[in-house]
Amino acid sequence: MSEEKRGETRIYTVPLYRVYWGRRKNRAKRAVRLLREFIKRHIKNAERVVIDNEVNMYIWSRGIEKPPRRVKVEVEYIDEEKTAIVRLAK
């Protein structure tokens, strides 16, 4: 992707503690869904949210039953495509 197509970048710490309120057997899957909803809520114009594989692997790293309580992500919004790209923050 060329530099002129890059949009604004923000860093969020997304709390995932709410997935612990439900059943153990699908927490990591719900955590990914919660992350996607969080990004859509905070970046209003994003029609598409693309979660990087590194973020997905981090959420699933401890298995389906024990996702992390929070995850720090870097979100890049590309205005022309109305796409938010989610990566792990450094």
C-alpha positions as CSV (number, residue, x, y, z in Angstrom):
1,M,0.0,0.0,0.0
2,S,1.5,3.4,-1.0
3,E,2.1,6.1,1.5
4,E,-0.5,8.6,0.0
5,K,-3.3,6.1,0.6
6,R,-2.6,5.8,4.3
7,G,-5.1,7.3,6.6
8,E,-5.1,8.4,10.2
9,T,-3.8,6.0,12.9
10,R,-5.1,5.7,16.5
11,I,-4.1,3.5,19.4
12,Y,-6.8,1.9,21.6
13,T,-6.7,-0.3,24.6
14,V,-9.8,-2.5,24.1
15,P,-11.2,-4.1,27.3
16,L,-12.3,-7.7,26.7
17,Y,-13.4,-8.5,30.3
18,R,-17.0,-8.7,29.2
19,V,-16.4,-12.0,27.4
20,Y,-15.7,-13.6,30.8
21,W,-19.3,-13.1,31.8
22,G,-20.4,-15.8,29.4
23,R,-19.7,-19.4,28.8
24,R,-16.1,-20.6,28.7
25,K,-16.3,-22.6,25.5
26,N,-16.6,-19.6,23.1
27,R,-14.8,-16.7,24.8
28,A,-12.0,-16.2,22.3
29,K,-14.5,-16.1,19.4
30,R,-16.6,-13.6,21.2
31,A,-13.5,-11.5,22.1
32,V,-12.8,-11.1,18.3
33,R,-16.4,-10.1,17.7
34,L,-16.2,-7.6,20.7
35,L,-13.0,-6.1,19.2
36,R,-14.7,-5.6,15.8
37,E,-17.8,-4.0,17.4
38,F,-15.5,-1.7,19.5
39,I,-13.7,-0.5,16.4
40,K,-16.9,0.1,14.5
41,R,-18.2,2.1,17.5
42,H,-15.1,4.3,17.8
43,I,-14.5,4.8,14.1
44,K,-17.9,5.8,12.9
45,N,-17.4,5.7,9.1
46,A,-15.7,2.3,9.0
47,E,-17.8,-0.1,6.9
48,R,-15.2,-2.8,7.0
49,V,-13.0,-3.8,9.9
50,V,-9.9,-5.9,9.0
51,I,-8.3,-7.6,12.0
52,D,-4.7,-8.5,11.4
53,N,-3.7,-12.2,11.9
54,E,-1.3,-11.2,14.6
55,V,-4.1,-9.7,16.7
56,N,-6.2,-12.8,16.1
57,M,-3.3,-15.1,17.2
58,Y,-2.7,-13.0,20.3
59,I,-6.4,-13.3,21.4
60,W,-6.3,-17.1,20.7
61,S,-2.8,-17.6,22.2
62,R,-4.1,-19.0,25.6
63,G,-6.9,-21.0,24.0
64,I,-10.6,-20.6,23.5
65,E,-11.4,-20.4,27.2
66,K,-8.9,-17.7,28.4
67,P,-8.5,-14.8,26.1
68,P,-6.6,-11.7,27.4
69,R,-8.5,-9.2,29.5
70,R,-7.5,-6.3,27.3
71,V,-5.6,-5.8,24.1
72,K,-3.7,-2.7,22.9
73,V,-4.2,-2.2,19.2
74,E,-3.3,0.3,16.5
75,V,-6.1,1.2,14.2
76,E,-5.4,2.7,10.8
77,Y,-8.5,4.1,9.0
78,I,-8.3,4.4,5.2
79,D,-10.9,7.0,4.2
80,E,-11.2,6.1,0.4
81,E,-12.0,2.5,1.1
82,K,-13.9,3.1,4.4
83,T,-11.8,0.4,6.0
84,A,-10.2,0.1,9.4
85,I,-7.2,-2.1,9.7
86,V,-6.4,-3.4,13.2
87,R,-2.9,-4.3,14.2
88,L,-1.2,-5.0,17.6
89,A,0.3,-1.8,19.0
90,K,4.1,-1.8,19.5
